[in-house]
Amino acid sequence: MLTLVLLLLPLISSAITLLFRGSTAKYFALLSAISNLIITVLAYFVFINTDLKGEETQNIFVFNHEWISSPKINFHIAMDGISYLMVFLTNLLLPLIILSGFKREINRSHIFYSLILFMQFALLGVFVSFDGILYYLFWELALIPIYFISLNWGDKNRVSVTIKFFIYTLAGSLLMLFGFICLYWYNPTHSFDWNDLTKFQVLSTHQGLIFWLFFVAYAIKIPIIPFHTWQPNTYQSAPTQGTMLLSGIMLKMGTYSLIRWLLPIVPTAVTEWTPLAIALCVAGIVYASVIAIMQTDLKKLLAYSSIAHVGLIAAGIFAWNIQGIQGSLIQMLAHGINVIGLFYCADIIFNRTQSNNINGLGGIRLTAPKFATYFLIIILGSIALPLTNGFIGEFLLLYGLFEYNTWLAIFGGLTIILGAVYMLRMYQKVALGNSLDANMKFEDVKGTEEIVLLTICILIFAFGVFPKPTLELVEPIAQFITDKAILK
């Protein structure tokens, strides 16, 4: 029942937000997001007092009712360690995303914040659904609010960029739907339920088709090279809160789904196609890192940086060992926190200087030392400095890749080296160096801006210094998924 409460609260709040005008809408949206976060934190204490080891389904907070009798589709929602981590990430970031817009004048703010809460509802639905068709419906619902957010509140290039993004993701979604239909017919249980699909797998002769239908859908969402071309321009043109939703949470739908719906359901096909999948992921790491080094636009640099980081996450998932799975989950959490911090810093810089040109900035530390400090901490978390949240995840990911293939681990490790190159060089040009006239008026952060950045920096060190609770949370289900590789 708790899962249902977490799901319905943002949906109801989204409808109520439409009734408010002016600043009331954003305050009510923030209150709703904080309420969901509090409930999520309370749910954690149930998890740590529940022994999931040895459980077949390893999920709690189950709500399972028949929805459609033929074909059999249930409204089956629940949470295990992986689902809870994604729910926690979503509900942790939503208050920060909403708060980040408090100093901005947003037209039709009641509609804007209503769409954000509706997207929270859809994202949570993706992470807690244990019926394939229900999961697919939430997957599609998540596309609707971000489409309108980008289309109505984006920059001057928003129309063409948003339509391209919509077509890409919709095409991937249709492939996934066809994949679920194939699963229904090929699986002896004729069921869409995750528990049934993981118990009774389809014949190996049919798994290859299903693998590619799912893989392409997830590769577009993550994105994995060569399905990435929608991402940089979309991140650049979307409003900051939209970019945060896309980069911080929405792309995790793809990496989460690799673990939830691909690996345990078509293990034979995954084993067969893993070399190609990992090769695409590692190629994406190198490609995106090199392109990021060449960027002069701050938001585009961060967009390509995101491609490189999620490429390593996906590679660790396909390594299909306990270190790779755990590392990917830890890094999903770390990447979500770091990337919204980076894009928020980029938003602050643009709103004060009206420029995203890295080469045209400089000396911000002279007039905004607090902002420069917060920005540096977030960058250090992004490049996986020890004791920050990015370190343990990337360490486990590289360890998992090393167990799979040494050379792939070496090339995958370039994300750390090249990431340090373009991120630190960017910081040197933006915050250090000689001050420019435009930046002499750069006001330091205060109020809600400082609350958001300080919270992100605290989270970076908290999850970096104390990773054990997160590792223990995901270990049982990660072991369950890994065992599918052993038993395939």
N, C-alpha and C positions, 0 to 999 in steps of 0.2 A: 504493500500500500504506500510506503514511503516513496518508492519510485514514481508512482502515479502522482503523488503530491508535487514532487520535484518537476514533473512534466507539465502539470496543469497550471501551476502558479504563474509561470511566464506567459502562458497562453491567455489566461484570464486578465493578467496585468496588461498585456498588449491591447486587449479590447478596451479596458478601462482608461488607458493612457489617451486614447482617441477623444475622450470626453473633456480633457484638460486643454488649456491654452497657455501660452507663454512659458514662464519658468516652472510652473507647477508640473508640467509634463515631465521635465527632466528630473525633478526631485522625486516624483512618484516612481519613475523608471529606476532610479538609483535605489530607492527603498525596496522595490521588488527584487532587484538583483542582489542586494545585500541579504534580504530574507532568504533567498534560495541558497546563498553561500552559507549562511548559518545552519540551515537544515542539512546541507551537504557535509559540513564539518561534524555535526552531531552524528551523522550516519557513519563517519569514520570510526567512532568509538564502538559501534556495533560490529564493524569489520574486525577490529583488533581483538574483539572478544568472541569471535566466531572461528572455529577451526574448520577451514575449507580443505585441508589436506585429505586426500583420499576420497573426496566427494566427486561423483561422476560429472555433474553439471557445474559444480563449484559456483553457484549463484544464489543470492539471497534477495530479499525485498521483491519477491516474485508476485506479479499480477498477471494471471493467465486466464482469459475468458474467450470462448468461441465467438468469432465475429462472423465468418462466412462458412457455411457447412460444406458447400461443394463449389470449387475446390476448397479443401480445408485450410482456412486462414484464421489464425488466432490473434487476438490482441495480447501478445505475450511480451511483457517487458520485465526486466530484472537487472540486477547488477552483480558482476563478479569483480575481481581486482582490476581487470583492464577497463571494464565499463566505468567503474567508480573513478578511476584515475582520469578518464576523459570527461566525466561529469564534473569532477572537481576542477579540472583545468578550465572548462567552459564557465562554470559558476564563479571561479576565482577571477577570471579575466573580465567578465561582463561589467562588474562595478567599476573597474579601472577604465574600461573602454567608454562607458557612459560618462564617468567623471572627467575624462580627458576632453570632452566637448563642452564643458561648463563655461569656459571663457570664450567660446566661439558663438557668433550670431548665426543661428541655424533657422532658415525659413521653414515654416510649417513643422516646427519642432515636435508637435504632438504626433504627427505621422512618422517622422524620422525615428523617434524613440519607440514608438509602437512597432515599427518594422524590426528594430534591433531586438526587442523582447520576443517578437514572433520568431525571429531567427534563432534566438536562444532555445525556444521551445522545439524547433525542428532539429537543431543540432543535438539536443539532449535525447530526442527521439531516436536519432541514428545510433547513438551510443548505448541505449538501453534496450533496443529491439532485439528479440530473439526469434522472430518470425521473419522470413525473407521478404515477403511482400510488404509487411508493415515497415520493415527497415527501408525498403525501396521508396515507399510513400514519403517517409520522413526525409530521405535523401533528396527527393524531388522538391519537397516543401522548402528545404533550406536554400534552394536556388532562387526562389521567388523574392524574398525580402532583399537579398543582396543585389539582385538585378535592379530593383527599384531604387535602392539606396545609391548605387553607382550611377544609374541613369539620371536621377533627379538632383543629386548633390555632388556629382563629380565635376571635373574641370571641363574645358572647352572641347576636348576630344572624346568626351564620355560616350557619345551615342555609338559611334563605330566600334570603339573598344569594347563597350559593354555588350553589344550585339555579338561580336566575335566570341567573347567569353561565354555568353549564353548558348550559342550554337555548339561550341566545343563541349561544354559540360552536358548539355542535353543529349548530344550524340552519344557520349559515353554512358549516360544513364540508360538510354534505350538498349545499348548493348548489354548492360548489366541485367535489365529486365528480361531480355531474351535468354540470358544465362540462367536466371531463376526458373524460367519456363522449362528449359532443358533439364535442369536439376530435378524439377517436379516429375517429369516424364521418365527420366532415366533412373531416378532413385526408387528402389523397391517399395519404400514406404509411401510414395506419392504425397510427400509432406514438404512444407516450407520451413518447418521448425528447425532451428539450429541444432538442437539436441539429436533429432532424428537424422539430420544430414551428416553429422559427425559420426554417428554410430554405424549407419548403413550407407556406404559410399557407392557411387556409381562405378560401372566397369571402366577399367583403364582406357579402353578404346574410345570412350566418350569424354574422358576428363580433359583431353587436350583442347577441344572446342570450348568447353566451359572455362578453362583457365584463361584463354585469350579474351573471351568476352568480358570476364571480370577484370583481368589485368589491364586492358586498355582503359576501361572506365576509371580504375583507380589511378593509373598512370597519368591520365589527364588531370585528375583532381589534385594529385600530390604537388607539382607535376614532375614526371620523369622525362628526360630527353628521349625521343624527339617530340613529345606531346606537350611541350612547355610554352609554345609561342604566344599563347594568350596571356601568360602571367605577368611579364614585366610591365607591359603597357597598362594592364588592368590595375596593378598595384600603384602605378604612377598616377593614373587618372581618377581613381576612386577617392572619395573623401577619406580623411584619416581614419575615422571610426570604421568605415567600410574596409579599408586596407587592413586594419587590425583584426577585424572579424575573419577576413580571408586568410591572412598569414598566420594569425595566432591560433585559430580554431578550425576553420573550414578545411584547410588542407590536411588536418589530422584525420578527417573523415577517410581519406585515402589510405594513409598508413595504418590507422586502426583497422580498416576493413581488410587489409592484407592479412593481418593476424587473425581476425575474427572469421572472415568468410572465405578466404582463399586457401591458406595453408592447411587447415584441418579438414576441408571438404573435398579438395582434389589433390591429395598429397602426391600421387604418382605423377601427375602432370607437372606439379610444382618441381619435383625432383628432376624431371626431364628438361624443363625449361629454365631452371635456376641459373645455369651458366650464362645464358643470354640476358636474363633479367638483371643479374648482378653486373654484367658488363655494361648494360645501359645505365645503371645507377652510378657506377664508378666513372663512366665516360661523362655523365652529367656533372659529377663533382668537379672534374678537371675543367671541362668546358665552361661551366658557370663561373668558376673561380677566376679563370683567365679573363672572361668577359667582364667580370666585376672589377678586376684590376684596371681595365681600360675605361671604365665609366667616369664621366665627369658630373653626371646628374646623381644627386644623393639618393633619391628614392629608387632609381633604377639600380644603383649599386646594391642597395639593401634587398631589392627583389632578386637579383642574381645570387646574392649571398644566401638567401633563403633556399633557392634551388639547390645550391651546393650542400647545405646542411641537411635538407630532407632527402637528398640523394644518398647520403651516408646512412640515414635512418632506414631507408628502404633496403639498402644493401645489407645492413645488419639483420633485417627481418628475413631476407632470403637466405642468409647464412644458416638460418634455422637451427640454432643451438640456444641454450639457455642464456648465455652471455649476450648473444645478438638480440634476442627477444627482450630481455630485461633492459639492455642498453637502449634499444629503440624506444621503449616506453618512457624511460627516464628522460631521454633526449626530447621526446615529444613535449613533455612538461616543461623542460628547460627552454626549448626553442620557442614555445608559446609565450613564455614570460619575457624572454629576451627580445623577441622580434617586435612585440607591441611597444616595448620600451624604446627600441631603435626608431620605429616609425613615429612615435610620439616626439622624440627628440628632433627628428627631421621636420615634423609639423611645427614645432616651436621655432626652429631656425627659419623656416619659410615665412611664418607669420610675422617675424620680426625683421627679416631682411628682404622678403619678397623674392628670394632666389634659392634655387636648389643646386646652383653651380658650385661644385666643390672648389674649383680653382678661383672663384670670385669671393670666397669667404676667408676668414682668418682672424686670429686674435680675440676670439670670443671670451677666452678665459680672463682677459683683462677687465672686462666689464660685467661678466657673469660667471664668477668662480664656482658658485654652487651648481649651476647648470653644467659647467665643464666637468665637474667632479662626478656628478650623476651619469653623465654621458660616457665618461671613461669607464666607470664601473660596469655599465651595461655592455660596453664593447668588450671588456675583459671577460665577462660571462659568455659572450658570443664566441670568443676565440678560445674558450675552454681553459682559462687559467686555473690551476689547482686551487681548491677551496671555493670555487664558484660552481653554480649549478650545471654549467656546460661540461665540466671536466669528467665527472663520473660516467655520464652517458656516452661521451665520445670514447672514453677509455674502454668501456665494455663493448661498444660497437666495433672498435678496431680489434679488440681481443677476439670477438666472435668471428670477424672477417679473417683474422689470422688463422683461427682454427680451420676455417673453410679453405683458404688459399692465401699463402704468404704474399704473393705478388699483388693480389687484389687489395690486401690490407695496406701494402706500401702505397699504392696509388690512391686508395681511399684516405690514407693519412694526409694526403696533400691538402685536404680541406682545412686542416689545422694550420699548416705552413702558409699556404696561399691566403687563407682567411686572415691570418695575422698581418700579412703584407698589405692587403687592400684595406682592412679595417683601421690599422694603426696609421697607415699613410693618410687615409681619409681624415682621421682625427687630428693628425698633425696639421693638415691644411685648413681644417675648419676651425679648430679651437686654439691652436698654437700659432706660432709665427707672428708676423707683424700685423697689427690691427689696421683694418681698412675703415674708411670713413663711415660706410654703412653700418659697420659692426660697433662703432664707438657708441651708438645709441642702443645697443643690445641690452635690454632690460633683463635682470636676473629673475629666476623663477621664484614664485611665491604663491601662496594660497593653494588652490586645487592642483596647479601644475606641480608644485613641490610635493604635495601629498601623493600624487600618482608616481612620480619618479622615485621618491624615497621608499614607497611601498615596494616598487619593483626591485630596487637595490637590496632591500632587506630580504626579499624572497630569493634573490640570486645567491646571497651568502647562506641563508637558512637551508636551502635545498642542497647547496654545495658542501656545507659542513656536516649536515645531518641527512645523508641519503638513505640510511638504513630503513626508516619507516616506509618509504616509497618502495624500496626493493622488496621488503617483506610483504607488502600489500599485493604486489603483482606476481610474486614467486609461484604460488600454487597454480594459477591459470597459465602462467608462462611455461611451467613444467608440463602441464596438460597438453598445451599446443606443441611443445617440443617432443613429447612422447609420440605424437602422431607421425613425426619424422622417423622415429625408431621403429614404429610398428607398421609403417606403410607397406 
